[in-house]
Amino acid sequence: MYYYNPYMCQYRYFPYRYFPNYPYDNSWSNTNRQQVVQGEATWTTGGQITKCGLPWSTNKFLTVAVGENSTYQCGDSLKVKNPVNGREIIVTVVDQVRGFPQNRINLHQKAFETLGANLNQGVIQVEIIPSPELEEEKWGKYLLELIQTAYPSFDVTDYNAVGKTEISPSQIKETYDFVLHQQQEEIKIRGNVIYNPQTDRVISFDLAEV
């Protein structure tokens, strides 16, 4: 059985065992996962082994480790915001850390930098926004993966479910908007997917800048 070792994963600046104890809200649960959590983020270069079995390179290195007892699960998507500059990213949970409270996360170096943070800071204040709507709407995640492939030099920093329409008993259309960033450039992409709810197969999809 693998046990998480912060030294093996090359934690940078303020390894978790040196952090002070922060208050933990035991009332926080899956029933209110939509709430914004005020927390802190450190950064890491990752490691070869993760407790989730997912590589740090998942989601173009926009990845994160959370506490072992966190309600965030392996593979979940989280929206993380830097309140200082307003930058947001969508990260995937790929690892777990022993001793981390709910409001502390460890971002991959690329994700930390994408938030506009200086690596020398080591730790920054962040807002953690659970994103179950994308997890529950698998077609939104399907479009997200297509966009990441179609726009490899951009980071997806936000998304929004626009609508769901029943075209016929065998055709349902779902629409999502995505915000992408590359350095100082921002573009918005609207994605549509039409699928058969009976067979769970894609009939068609399209992506367009709006």
N, C-alpha and C positions, 0 to 999 in steps of 0.2 A: 504493500500500500504506500502511495506517495504522500509525503507530508511537505507542505509548502515551506520553503526556506528562502527568506527575503534576500539573503546574501547570494544565493545561486541566481536569483532573478535580477541582480544588479540594481537594487533600489538606489536612487540618487537623492541625496539631501534628505535629512530627517526620516530615516527608516522608522516604520510604525511603532517600534517598541520604545521610541523616545518621545512620542507624542503624548501630550497630557490627556487625561480622560475627559471626554466630552459627554454632556448629558444625552441619554438615550430615551426616546419617547416610546414606551412599550405599547402605546395605543395605536402606533402606526402599523397598518396591516394591508393585506390585499384589497380590503374593502375601500380603502382610500388611496390607492396607488397613484391617482391622478394629481395629488397634491405636489407642490414644489418643495423640495427638501433643500434647506440651506446647509451647505457642507464645505468640505475641503478636498482638494485634489493634489496628489503628488504625481511624479512621473517615473517611468521605468523603461529600459530598453527591451524588456521582456526576457523570455527564456525558452529553451527547447521543449520543456515539459510544462503543461498547465493542468490544473485539477479538473478543468472542464473537457480536456481532450481537444480543445480548439486552439489553433495556432494564433500567436499574436498578430500574424499577417492577415488574419480575417478582416474583411471590410476595409481593405487597403490600410491596415494598421490603425484604423480608428477603433481601438479596442480598449478594454478596461478590466481591472480586477476589482472585486467587491469582497465584503466580509463573508466568512463562511456561513454565518447565520443570517445573512441578508435575505430579504424577500425577493431581491433581484435574482433570477435564476440564470444558469448557463445558457447562452444563446439569446437572452433578452436584449432588446434595444433600449437604450437610455438616451435622452436628450440632455446634454450638459451645456450650461450657459456660463460664460464669463461675464459677470455683471459690470465689470469695469469698462469693457468695450462693446458689450452686447453680442459678441460672437457666440454662435451656437454650433454644436456638432452632434451627430448621431453616432453613438458608439455601441459596440457589441460586447457583452460580458463573456470573457474567455477564461477567466481565472478567479480564484478565491484566495483570500488572505485571512489567516487566523488572527483574531483579535481586533479586526476592523469593525467599528460601529456602523450603523446604517448611513450616517452622513459623511463617510470617508471613502474615497475611491482612489485607485492608482491607475492613471492613464498611461497608455503607451506614449513615448516621447513625441511621435508624430501628431497624436491627438492633442497633447499638451501645447505643442507649437501652433497647431491649427487654431486653437483658442486665442492665439495672439499673446501667449504668455512667454516670458523669458525663462529659459531653462535654469538660469542662475537663481531664480526666485525659489525654486524647489517645491514650494507649496503655494497654492492660490485658493482664494475663496470661490466657490462655484454654486450654481443652482442646479440641482439634479431633478430632472423631470421624467418620471417613468412614462413610457410610451406604449401602453398596452393596446391602443387602438390599432397601431401598425402590426403588432404581434397577432392580434385577433383577426385582423383582415389580411389573410395570407396573400391576397392578390395585390395589396399595397406593397408587401415585401417583395413579391414577384417583380413588380415594376421597379422597385428600388434597385434590385440586383441588375435589371436590364439597363437602368440609367448609369449605374456605376461602370458597367461594361462599355456603354456607348460614349461616356464622357470620362475616360480614365484619368485625365489630368485635373479633374474637378473634385471637390469634396462636397458631398450632400450635407447641408447644414440645417435643413428644415423640411418639413413636409406637412401636408394637410389633406384629409379625406374630403373631397368635394361633393360627391354624390353617388348614389346607387340606384339604377333604373332597371326595372324588369321589362325587357323588350318583348319577350314572349316566354311561355313556360319553359322553353329550352335555351333561352338566352338572357343573361343578366350582364349589364354594363356597370363597371365601377370606374370612377375618375378620381385621380389624386394629383395634387400640385406639389412640386419639389423645388427647393431653392438650392442652387449650386454656387460654390465660390472657387475662384482660382486667383490667388493673390488679391488684387484690387477689383477683379471682375466678378460680377454677380449675374447669373442668368436664372430664369424660372422656366421649368419644364412641366407641361401638363401631360399626364399619361392616362390612357384609357385601355381597359382590358375588357373584352367580351368573352364570357365563358358559359359553358353548359352546366348548370347546377346539378343535373341528374348524373352526368358522367364525370364532372369535375375536370373537364378538359378546356383548354384555351381555344377559342374560335378565332379571335384576332386581337391585336393590340397595336397601339400607335403612341409615339412620343413626339411632342412639338414644343418649340420655344414659344412662350407667351409674353 
